[in-house]
Amino acid sequence: MNIKIDFLKLIQQACTNKEIIAGKSIYISLGLLLIFSLSYFFWFGNGLFFYQENSMLFIFYGEYLRKYLMSPGGLLEYIGNFITQGYFSRIYGSLVITLFLLIFGGLFIRVYKLLETGKSVWLFPVLIPSCLLFLMQIRVDHYIFHTLGYILVTIYLLISIIFEKRRLNVLTLVLFPLFFYITGSFALIFLIGYLSYCLLYKRGTSRYLLPGSLILTSFFTFFLFEKVLFLQPAGHIIRYPLSIFETARLYAGDSILCSYIIFFPLIVRITGFLKSDKRFSILFSQISLVIVLSFTLLLSKNLYDPEFADYIKIEKLYCEQEWDKIILQHEQIPSKSLTGQYFYNLALTEKGQLCDRMFFGNQDYGAKSLVLPRESEYINRSVYFYYAVGFINEAHHLAYESMVKYGYRPENIKMLAKTEIINGNYKSAERYLGVLKKTFHYREWADRYIRMLYEPAIILSDPDLGEKIQLQPRRDFFISQNDAANIDFMLLANPDNKRAFEYKMAWFLLEKDYKSVVYQVKRMKDMNYQGVPRHIGEAIILFIDSKQELPYLGDFAIGSETENRFIQFKETLEMSENEAEFKKIMDTSLGKTFWYYYEFK
């Protein structure tokens, strides 16, 4: 008899221990997710942080704040921008995202406990929101103010449930206009979610009285915002800062998370029924942990875009003027994107190595990788070509267009400041530098250039600004849509512009027009060339080989080293039985030549 009683006690104790383990598994799961989040964004989030930090400029200025105060939801974006300004540090960015995921998960655990009083929290429904938010955070167009919006919705839902349990429902109604003002369209998620809660968990007249009162309050608030306070279109109020009701503009992750928050009371109610069987509950909890985390890991891998990360990394290095690192990055891990190869060519230009080294890295887009179109998609990046080659007025024009279209961004304000200094417009430059002076991360950069104002000698001695002054055209001309023609206009207006000349030669090389390259060599003496650049020499050798004649090279000559490499190239080409075998051999230095590009690209 005693043995039987002891056996029953052991079973009961085992069940209790399993419940404790099941409860702990929630925090273990969140812990694993947070560790993975911190690691993921630290190692792979650098491009995301640069992209988002570079797409806005937070200014410590009253007028900047006033702009956001004039619209419901604007304060949410303002706070998000304040946080985003620190994204220049990937450690900071990783910690911020991980902290918000922790807060989000903790809020759902608390809401679950309020809805299922006295019962243990089931892992599956409280883990999914944090996993969804983590996956959404991988997208570069999901900003931290979006995450804040979802967190505030969950906080207000939690507070409203607490108010209801303490018979303070009127506070939910009174505070709703303020909540609507702070969060904008995110308030609509709370509205529907609270209606869901009332219909499922309330009884009697309050089941319909509370939702009805909140709906009336929301309509009154909406009317007040639209017609009295802000005088903004209704469409803007319900779509900013998140277009909840426009599924075509709403990403799948946002749609799922919005729906999950709205129907979370229903999900909790369903899991409450399933938990009546403790054995099933514990088993399902453990299985769900494996499934949800595994699915999250798999999706995070699929959502990661290495090509995007690659060219964003190169762009970041370009903004930091790390020319050598860009060159090394592309030559060791070739970028497949047009933008990545564009920045590689720009870095070579800044180092004066364009015609010496351009074929050391992949050139898959021909002359298109020299200049990006001046369209809205590329306007923030195409400006760098015009600045690098000396088209200072066009660089200023594009930077100003970018500012008008996208607002203040670090790079367009920096470009406007530099071009104004180069053109001697110190008052205008002072205004742009004053904007950067009111930021956290760029004030030191602004101080450096403020010290140059009204000091032409210091400006001329600056390696960047001084060189650009020398590259400028000496007479004005109209910029055309044809950038090859613009380079010709530049060379007519400033025959000493070596960068424009090398771009012209690079254009011919990438178009495989080696004859035009040869005809331009005679101009190199007047531009103080000490020798023939490597790839130009390769084009000359190819011309000699195909035409069987010696071109006029002025005082220049092709070295024996180039001739020997060409002989080796031809012998290798003739000995190889197929293209695949030849390409394998060309992985050596022979593949880093104009000849290889001419034959196989």
C-alpha positions as CSV (number, residue, x, y, z in Angstrom):
1,M,0.0,0.0,0.0
2,N,2.8,2.4,1.0
3,I,4.6,1.5,-2.2
4,K,1.6,2.5,-4.2
5,I,1.2,5.8,-2.5
6,D,4.9,6.6,-2.9
7,F,4.6,5.7,-6.6
8,L,1.7,8.1,-7.1
9,K,3.6,10.9,-5.3
10,L,6.6,10.3,-7.6
11,I,4.3,10.6,-10.7
12,Q,2.7,13.8,-9.3
13,Q,6.2,15.2,-8.5
14,A,7.4,14.3,-12.0
15,C,4.4,16.2,-13.6
16,T,5.1,19.2,-11.4
17,N,8.8,19.2,-12.4
18,K,7.8,19.0,-16.1
19,E,5.6,22.1,-15.6
20,I,8.5,23.9,-14.0
21,I,10.7,22.8,-17.0
22,A,8.0,23.9,-19.4
23,G,7.9,27.3,-17.7
24,K,11.6,27.7,-17.8
25,S,11.7,26.7,-21.5
26,I,10.0,30.1,-22.3
27,Y,12.9,32.0,-20.9
28,I,15.4,29.6,-22.3
29,S,13.9,30.0,-25.8
30,L,13.8,33.8,-25.5
31,G,17.4,33.7,-24.3
32,L,18.5,31.6,-27.3
33,L,16.7,34.0,-29.6
34,L,18.4,37.0,-28.0
35,I,21.8,35.4,-28.3
36,F,21.2,34.6,-31.9
37,S,19.9,38.1,-32.6
38,L,22.9,39.8,-30.9
39,S,25.3,37.5,-32.9
40,Y,23.4,37.9,-36.2
41,F,23.2,41.7,-36.2
42,F,26.7,42.1,-35.0
43,W,28.2,40.0,-37.7
44,F,25.7,40.5,-40.6
45,G,23.9,43.7,-39.7
46,N,26.6,46.2,-40.6
47,G,25.1,46.9,-43.9
48,L,21.6,47.3,-42.4
49,F,22.9,49.8,-39.8
50,F,24.8,51.9,-42.3
51,Y,21.8,52.0,-44.7
52,Q,19.4,53.1,-42.1
53,E,21.7,55.6,-40.4
54,N,22.6,57.0,-43.7
55,S,19.0,57.4,-44.8
56,M,18.2,60.0,-42.2
57,L,19.9,62.8,-40.3
58,F,18.8,63.5,-36.7
59,I,19.3,67.2,-35.9
60,F,19.2,68.6,-32.3
61,Y,17.1,71.5,-33.4
62,G,13.6,72.8,-32.5
63,E,12.5,73.1,-36.1
64,Y,13.4,69.5,-36.7
65,L,11.3,68.4,-33.8
66,R,8.4,70.7,-34.7
67,K,8.2,69.0,-38.1
68,Y,7.4,65.7,-36.5
69,L,5.0,67.1,-33.9
70,M,2.7,68.3,-36.6
71,S,1.4,64.8,-37.5
72,P,0.0,61.9,-35.6
73,G,2.7,59.2,-35.4
74,G,5.4,61.8,-36.1
75,L,6.7,61.7,-32.5
76,L,7.2,57.9,-32.9
77,E,9.3,58.4,-35.9
78,Y,11.2,61.2,-34.2
79,I,12.1,58.9,-31.3
80,G,13.1,56.2,-33.7
81,N,15.4,58.5,-35.6
82,F,16.9,59.6,-32.3
83,I,17.8,55.9,-31.6
84,T,18.9,55.3,-35.2
85,Q,21.5,58.0,-35.2
86,G,23.7,55.7,-33.1
87,Y,23.7,53.0,-35.9
88,F,27.2,54.0,-37.0
89,S,28.2,51.5,-34.3
90,R,27.2,47.9,-35.0
91,I,27.6,47.0,-31.3
92,Y,25.1,49.7,-30.4
93,G,22.7,48.6,-33.2
94,S,22.9,45.0,-32.2
95,L,22.2,45.7,-28.6
96,V,19.3,48.0,-29.3
97,I,17.5,45.5,-31.6
98,T,18.1,42.7,-29.1
99,L,16.9,44.8,-26.2
100,F,13.7,45.6,-28.0
101,L,13.1,41.9,-28.9
102,L,13.5,41.1,-25.2
103,I,11.0,43.8,-24.2
104,F,8.5,42.6,-26.9
105,G,8.7,39.0,-25.7
106,G,8.4,40.0,-22.1
107,L,5.3,42.0,-22.8
108,F,3.6,39.1,-24.5
109,I,4.4,36.8,-21.5
110,R,2.8,39.4,-19.2
111,V,-0.3,39.8,-21.4
112,Y,-0.6,36.0,-21.5
113,K,-0.5,35.7,-17.7
114,L,-3.2,38.4,-17.4
115,L,-5.5,36.6,-19.8
116,E,-4.9,33.1,-18.4
117,T,-4.7,34.0,-14.6
118,G,-3.2,31.3,-12.5
119,K,-2.1,29.1,-15.4
120,S,1.4,28.5,-16.7
121,V,2.5,30.3,-19.8
122,W,2.6,28.2,-22.9
123,L,5.7,28.7,-25.0
124,F,4.3,28.6,-28.5
125,P,2.1,31.7,-28.6
126,V,4.5,34.0,-26.7
127,L,7.6,33.1,-28.7
128,I,6.2,33.7,-32.2
129,P,5.9,37.5,-31.9
130,S,9.6,38.0,-31.0
131,C,10.6,35.6,-33.8
132,L,8.5,37.5,-36.3
133,L,9.9,40.9,-35.2
134,F,13.4,39.5,-35.4
135,L,12.8,38.4,-39.0
136,M,11.2,41.7,-39.9
137,Q,14.2,43.6,-38.4
138,I,16.5,41.9,-41.0
139,R,14.7,44.0,-43.7
140,V,16.5,47.3,-44.4
141,D,13.2,49.2,-44.8
142,H,12.0,48.1,-41.3
143,Y,13.1,50.9,-39.1
144,I,13.4,51.0,-35.3
145,F,10.3,53.2,-35.1
146,H,8.3,50.4,-36.6
147,T,9.5,48.1,-33.8
148,L,8.7,50.9,-31.3
149,G,5.2,51.1,-32.7
150,Y,4.5,47.3,-32.2
151,I,6.0,47.5,-28.7
152,L,3.8,50.5,-27.7
153,V,0.7,48.7,-29.1
154,T,1.5,45.7,-26.9
155,I,2.1,48.0,-23.9
156,Y,-1.2,49.8,-24.3
157,L,-3.0,46.5,-24.7
158,L,-1.4,45.3,-21.5
159,I,-2.3,48.5,-19.6
160,S,-5.9,48.4,-20.9
161,I,-6.3,44.9,-19.5
162,I,-4.9,46.0,-16.2
163,F,-7.3,48.9,-16.2
164,E,-10.2,46.6,-16.9
165,K,-9.3,44.2,-14.1
166,R,-9.1,47.2,-11.7
167,R,-12.4,48.7,-13.0
168,L,-10.5,51.7,-14.5
169,N,-11.8,51.2,-18.0
170,V,-12.4,55.0,-18.4
171,L,-8.7,55.5,-18.4
172,T,-8.3,53.4,-21.6
173,L,-10.8,55.8,-23.3
174,V,-9.2,59.0,-21.9
175,L,-5.7,58.0,-22.9
176,F,-6.5,56.8,-26.4
177,P,-6.3,60.2,-28.1
178,L,-2.8,60.6,-26.7
179,F,-1.8,57.1,-27.7
180,F,-3.2,57.8,-31.2
181,Y,-1.2,61.0,-31.5
182,I,2.1,59.3,-30.4
183,T,1.7,56.1,-32.5
184,G,-0.4,57.2,-35.5
185,S,-1.8,54.4,-37.5
186,F,-0.4,51.8,-35.0
187,A,-3.3,52.8,-32.8
188,L,-5.6,51.1,-35.2
189,I,-3.9,47.7,-34.4
190,F,-4.6,48.3,-30.7
191,L,-8.2,49.3,-31.4
192,I,-9.0,46.1,-33.2
193,G,-7.0,44.0,-30.7
194,Y,-8.9,45.5,-27.8
195,L,-12.2,44.8,-29.5
196,S,-11.1,41.2,-29.9
197,Y,-10.2,41.0,-26.2
198,C,-13.6,42.4,-25.0
199,L,-15.6,40.1,-27.2
200,L,-13.7,37.0,-26.0
201,Y,-13.1,37.8,-22.3
202,K,-15.9,40.2,-21.2
203,R,-19.4,39.2,-20.1
204,G,-22.6,41.1,-19.8
205,T,-23.2,44.7,-21.1
206,S,-19.5,45.6,-20.8
207,R,-18.8,43.1,-23.5
208,Y,-20.3,45.6,-26.0
209,L,-20.2,48.8,-24.0
210,L,-16.4,49.0,-23.8
211,P,-15.8,48.4,-27.6
212,G,-18.6,50.8,-28.5
213,S,-17.2,53.5,-26.3
214,L,-13.7,53.0,-27.7
215,I,-14.9,53.1,-31.3
216,L,-16.8,56.4,-30.6
217,T,-13.6,57.8,-29.0
218,S,-11.5,56.8,-32.0
219,F,-13.9,58.4,-34.4
220,F,-13.9,61.6,-32.4
221,T,-10.1,61.6,-32.2
222,F,-9.8,61.0,-35.9
223,F,-12.2,63.9,-36.7
224,L,-10.3,66.1,-34.3
225,F,-7.0,65.3,-35.9
226,E,-8.2,65.7,-39.5
227,K,-10.5,68.7,-39.2
228,V,-9.2,70.8,-36.3
229,L,-5.7,70.1,-35.0
230,F,-3.5,69.0,-37.9
231,L,-5.7,69.6,-41.0
232,Q,-4.2,66.6,-42.8
233,P,-5.8,64.2,-45.3
234,A,-7.6,61.2,-43.8
235,G,-5.5,58.8,-45.9
236,H,-2.3,60.2,-44.4
237,I,-3.6,59.8,-40.8
238,I,-4.5,56.1,-41.2
239,R,-1.4,55.3,-43.2
240,Y,1.3,57.0,-41.3
241,P,3.7,55.7,-40.1
242,L,2.5,52.2,-41.2
243,S,0.1,51.5,-44.1
244,I,-2.0,49.0,-42.2
245,F,-4.9,48.7,-44.5
246,E,-3.0,48.8,-47.8
247,T,-2.0,45.1,-48.2
248,A,-0.1,45.9,-51.5
249,R,2.2,48.3,-49.6
250,L,2.4,46.2,-46.4
251,Y,5.0,43.5,-46.2
252,A,4.0,39.9,-45.3
253,G,5.8,40.1,-42.0
254,D,3.9,43.3,-40.9
255,S,0.6,41.7,-42.0
256,I,1.3,38.6,-40.0
257,L,2.4,40.4,-36.9
258,C,-0.5,42.9,-37.0
259,S,-2.9,40.0,-37.3
260,Y,-1.1,38.1,-34.5
261,I,-1.5,41.1,-32.1
262,I,-5.1,41.6,-33.0
263,F,-6.0,37.9,-32.5
264,F,-3.7,37.2,-29.6
265,P,-6.6,37.0,-27.1
266,L,-8.2,34.4,-29.3
267,I,-4.9,32.5,-29.6
268,V,-4.5,32.5,-25.8
269,R,-8.1,31.3,-25.4
270,I,-7.5,28.4,-27.8
271,T,-4.2,27.4,-26.1
272,G,-6.1,27.4,-22.8
273,F,-8.3,24.6,-24.0
274,L,-5.4,22.6,-25.4
275,K,-3.5,22.9,-22.1
276,S,-6.2,20.9,-20.3
277,D,-4.1,17.8,-21.2
278,K,-0.9,18.4,-19.3
279,R,1.1,15.6,-21.1
280,F,0.0,17.1,-24.5
281,S,0.8,20.6,-23.3
282,I,4.4,19.8,-22.2
283,L,5.1,17.7,-25.3
284,F,3.7,20.4,-27.6
285,S,5.7,23.1,-25.8
286,Q,9.0,21.3,-26.4
287,I,8.2,20.5,-30.0
288,S,7.1,24.1,-30.7
289,L,10.4,25.4,-29.3
290,V,12.4,23.3,-31.8
291,I,10.0,24.1,-34.7
292,V,9.8,27.9,-34.1
293,L,13.5,28.5,-33.5
294,S,14.5,26.2,-36.4
295,F,12.1,28.0,-38.7
296,T,13.4,31.4,-37.6
297,L,17.0,30.4,-38.3
298,L,16.1,29.0,-41.7
299,L,14.2,32.2,-42.7
300,S,16.9,34.4,-41.4
301,K,19.3,32.7,-43.7
302,N,17.0,33.0,-46.7
303,L,16.3,36.7,-45.9
304,Y,20.0,37.6,-45.8
305,D,21.0,39.1,-49.2
306,P,24.8,38.7,-49.5
307,E,24.9,40.8,-52.7
308,F,23.1,43.7,-51.0
309,A,25.3,43.4,-47.9
310,D,28.4,43.4,-50.2
311,Y,27.7,46.6,-52.1
312,I,26.4,48.4,-48.9
313,K,29.7,47.5,-47.3
314,I,31.6,48.9,-50.2
315,E,29.5,52.1,-50.2
316,K,30.2,52.5,-46.4
317,L,33.9,52.2,-47.1
318,Y,33.6,54.8,-49.9
319,C,31.9,57.2,-47.6
320,E,34.7,56.7,-45.1
321,Q,37.2,57.2,-48.0
322,E,38.8,53.8,-47.4
323,W,39.9,53.4,-51.0
324,D,42.4,50.6,-50.4
325,K,39.9,48.5,-48.5
326,I,37.3,48.9,-51.3
327,I,39.9,47.7,-53.9
328,L,41.0,44.8,-51.7
329,Q,37.4,43.8,-51.0
330,H,36.3,43.7,-54.6
331,E,39.5,41.9,-55.8
332,Q,39.3,39.2,-53.1
333,I,35.5,38.8,-53.0
334,P,34.2,40.2,-56.3
335,S,31.0,42.1,-56.2
336,K,28.4,41.0,-58.7
337,S,26.3,44.2,-58.4
338,L,26.5,47.2,-60.7
339,T,26.8,49.5,-57.7
340,G,29.6,47.5,-56.1
341,Q,31.7,47.6,-59.3
342,Y,30.9,51.3,-59.7
343,F,32.4,52.0,-56.3
344,Y,35.4,49.9,-57.1
345,N,36.1,52.0,-60.2
346,L,35.6,55.2,-58.2
347,A,38.1,54.0,-55.6
348,L,40.7,53.3,-58.3
349,T,40.0,56.8,-59.6
350,E,40.7,58.3,-56.2
351,K,43.9,56.4,-56.0
352,G,44.9,57.3,-59.6
353,Q,44.9,53.6,-60.6
354,L,41.9,53.3,-62.9
355,C,43.8,52.4,-66.1
356,D,46.4,50.5,-64.2
357,R,44.2,48.1,-62.2
358,M,40.5,48.1,-63.3
359,F,40.7,44.6,-64.7
360,F,42.2,43.2,-61.5
361,G,38.5,43.1,-60.4
362,N,35.4,41.9,-62.1
363,Q,34.0,44.2,-64.8
364,D,30.6,42.6,-65.8
365,Y,28.7,45.7,-66.9
366,G,31.0,47.3,-69.4
367,A,31.0,51.1,-69.3
368,K,27.8,51.2,-67.2
369,S,29.9,50.6,-64.1
370,L,31.8,53.9,-64.7
371,V,28.7,56.1,-64.3
372,L,25.4,55.4,-62.7
373,P,22.2,56.9,-64.2
374,R,21.0,60.2,-62.8
375,E,17.7,58.7,-61.9
376,S,15.9,58.6,-58.5
377,E,17.1,55.0,-57.8
378,Y,20.7,55.9,-58.2
379,I,20.8,59.7,-57.5
380,N,22.4,59.3,-54.0
381,R,25.3,57.3,-55.5
382,S,25.7,58.7,-59.0
383,V,26.7,62.1,-57.5
384,Y,30.1,60.6,-56.5
385,F,31.3,60.2,-60.1
386,Y,30.7,63.8,-60.9
387,Y,32.5,64.9,-57.7
388,A,35.4,62.6,-58.3
389,V,36.0,63.8,-61.9
390,G,35.5,67.5,-61.2
391,F,31.9,68.1,-62.3
392,I,31.4,70.1,-59.1
393,N,28.3,72.0,-60.1
394,E,26.6,68.8,-61.3
395,A,27.6,67.1,-58.0
396,H,26.0,70.0,-56.2
397,H,22.9,69.9,-58.3
398,L,22.4,66.1,-57.7
399,A,23.1,66.5,-54.0
400,Y,20.5,69.2,-53.8
401,E,18.0,67.1,-55.7
402,S,18.6,64.3,-53.2
403,M,18.0,66.7,-50.3
404,V,14.7,67.9,-51.8
405,K,13.5,64.3,-52.6
406,Y,14.7,62.4,-49.5
407,G,15.2,65.2,-47.0
408,Y,18.4,65.7,-45.0
409,R,20.8,62.8,-45.2
410,P,24.4,62.8,-44.0
411,E,26.0,62.3,-47.4
412,N,23.9,64.8,-49.4
413,I,24.5,67.6,-46.7
414,K,28.2,66.7,-46.7
415,M,28.4,66.9,-50.5
416,L,26.5,70.2,-50.5
417,A,28.9,71.6,-48.0
418,K,32.0,70.5,-49.8
419,T,30.9,71.7,-53.3
420,E,30.0,75.1,-51.8
421,I,33.5,75.4,-50.3
422,I,35.1,74.4,-53.6
423,N,33.1,77.0,-55.4
424,G,34.0,79.7,-52.8
425,N,30.4,80.1,-51.5
426,Y,31.4,80.1,-47.9
427,K,28.1,81.5,-46.5
428,S,26.1,78.7,-48.1
429,A,28.7,76.1,-46.9
430,E,28.5,77.5,-43.4
431,R,24.7,76.9,-43.4
432,Y,25.1,73.2,-44.4
433,L,27.9,72.7,-41.9
434,G,25.7,74.3,-39.3
435,V,23.2,71.6,-39.9
436,L,25.9,68.9,-39.4
437,K,27.1,70.7,-36.3
438,K,23.8,70.0,-34.6
439,T,24.1,66.3,-35.0
440,F,25.8,63.8,-32.7
441,H,28.0,61.8,-35.1
442,Y,28.9,64.5,-37.7
443,R,29.8,67.5,-35.6
444,E,33.5,66.7,-35.6
445,W,33.4,66.4,-39.4
446,A,31.7,69.7,-39.6
447,D,34.2,71.4,-37.3
448,R,37.1,70.3,-39.6
449,Y,35.5,72.0,-42.6
450,I,34.3,75.1,-40.6
451,R,38.0,75.8,-39.8
452,M,38.7,76.0,-43.6
453,L,36.0,78.6,-44.3
454,Y,37.4,81.9,-45.7
455,E,40.9,80.3,-45.8
456,P,41.6,79.6,-49.5
457,A,45.2,78.6,-48.8
458,I,44.0,75.9,-46.3
459,I,41.4,74.7,-48.8
460,L,43.9,74.4,-51.6
461,S,46.2,72.4,-49.3
462,D,43.5,69.9,-48.4
463,P,44.1,66.6,-50.4
464,D,40.5,66.3,-51.4
465,L,39.2,69.8,-51.8
466,G,42.4,71.2,-53.3
467,E,42.5,68.4,-56.0
468,K,38.9,69.0,-56.9
469,I,39.5,72.7,-57.4
470,Q,42.2,71.8,-59.9
471,L,40.0,69.4,-61.7
472,Q,37.1,71.9,-62.3
473,P,36.4,73.1,-65.9
474,R,37.9,76.5,-66.8
475,R,34.9,77.5,-68.7
476,D,31.2,76.6,-68.4
477,F,29.3,74.1,-70.5
478,F,25.9,72.4,-70.4
479,I,25.8,68.9,-68.9
480,S,24.1,66.5,-71.3
481,Q,22.4,63.2,-70.7
482,N,25.4,61.5,-72.5
483,D,28.1,61.1,-69.9
484,A,30.7,60.1,-72.5
485,A,30.1,63.5,-74.2
486,N,30.3,65.2,-70.8
487,I,33.8,63.8,-70.3
488,D,34.8,65.2,-73.7
489,F,33.4,68.6,-72.8
490,M,35.3,68.5,-69.6
491,L,38.6,67.7,-71.4
492,L,37.9,70.6,-73.7
493,A,37.2,72.9,-70.8
494,N,40.2,71.6,-68.7
495,P,42.8,69.7,-70.8
496,D,44.8,69.0,-67.7
497,N,42.0,67.0,-66.0
498,K,43.8,63.6,-65.7
499,R,40.8,61.9,-64.1
500,A,38.5,62.8,-67.0
501,F,41.1,61.5,-69.4
502,E,41.4,58.2,-67.6
503,Y,37.7,57.8,-67.5
504,K,37.6,58.4,-71.3
505,M,40.2,55.7,-71.7
506,A,38.5,53.4,-69.3
507,W,35.3,53.9,-71.3
508,F,37.0,52.8,-74.5
509,L,38.6,49.8,-72.8
510,L,35.3,48.6,-71.3
511,E,33.7,49.1,-74.8
512,K,36.6,47.0,-76.2
513,D,37.4,50.0,-78.5
514,Y,41.2,49.6,-78.3
515,K,41.8,51.6,-81.5
516,S,40.4,54.7,-79.9
517,V,42.7,54.1,-76.9
518,V,45.7,54.1,-79.1
519,Y,44.7,57.3,-80.9
520,Q,44.5,59.1,-77.5
521,V,48.0,58.1,-76.2
522,K,49.7,61.1,-77.8
523,R,47.8,63.4,-75.4
524,M,49.4,61.7,-72.4
525,K,52.7,63.7,-72.6
526,D,50.9,67.0,-72.1
527,M,49.2,65.5,-69.0
528,N,52.6,64.7,-67.4
529,Y,52.3,60.9,-67.6
530,Q,55.6,59.3,-66.8
531,G,54.7,56.0,-68.5
532,V,51.9,54.2,-70.2
533,P,49.3,52.8,-67.7
534,R,49.2,49.0,-67.6
535,H,45.8,48.4,-69.3
536,I,46.4,51.1,-71.9
537,G,49.7,49.3,-72.8
538,E,47.8,46.1,-73.1
539,A,45.4,47.7,-75.6
540,I,48.3,49.1,-77.6
541,I,49.9,45.6,-77.8
542,L,46.5,44.2,-79.0
543,F,46.4,46.9,-81.7
544,I,49.8,46.1,-82.9
545,D,49.1,42.4,-83.0
546,S,45.8,42.8,-84.9
547,K,46.9,45.6,-87.3
548,Q,50.5,44.5,-87.7
549,E,51.6,48.1,-87.5
550,L,53.3,50.4,-85.0
551,P,51.1,53.3,-83.8
552,Y,52.4,56.7,-83.1
553,L,53.0,56.8,-79.3
554,G,55.0,60.1,-79.0
555,D,57.7,59.7,-76.5
556,F,56.2,56.6,-74.9
557,A,57.2,53.0,-75.5
558,I,55.7,49.7,-74.4
559,G,57.9,47.8,-72.0
560,S,59.2,44.3,-72.7
561,E,57.4,43.0,-69.6
562,T,54.0,43.8,-71.3
563,E,55.1,42.2,-74.5
564,N,56.2,39.0,-72.7
565,R,52.9,38.8,-70.9
566,F,51.0,39.1,-74.2
567,I,53.1,36.3,-75.7
568,Q,52.4,34.1,-72.7
569,F,48.7,35.0,-73.0
570,K,48.5,34.0,-76.6
571,E,50.5,30.7,-76.0
572,T,48.1,29.8,-73.2
573,L,45.1,30.6,-75.3
574,E,46.4,28.5,-78.2
575,M,47.4,25.5,-76.0
576,S,44.1,25.3,-74.1
577,E,41.7,22.8,-75.6
578,N,38.5,24.5,-74.3
579,E,37.3,27.7,-72.8
580,A,36.8,26.2,-69.3
581,E,40.4,25.0,-69.2
582,F,41.6,28.4,-70.3
583,K,39.6,30.2,-67.7
584,K,41.1,28.0,-65.1
585,I,44.6,29.1,-66.2
586,M,43.5,32.7,-66.4
587,D,42.8,32.7,-62.6
588,T,46.5,33.7,-62.5
589,S,47.8,37.2,-63.3
590,L,46.9,36.7,-67.0
591,G,43.3,36.9,-66.1
592,K,43.8,40.4,-64.8
593,T,44.3,41.9,-68.2
594,F,42.5,43.8,-70.9
595,W,43.2,40.9,-73.2
596,Y,41.2,38.5,-71.0
597,Y,38.3,41.0,-70.8
598,Y,38.4,41.5,-74.6
599,E,38.2,37.7,-75.3
600,F,35.7,36.5,-72.7
601,K,33.6,39.4,-71.3
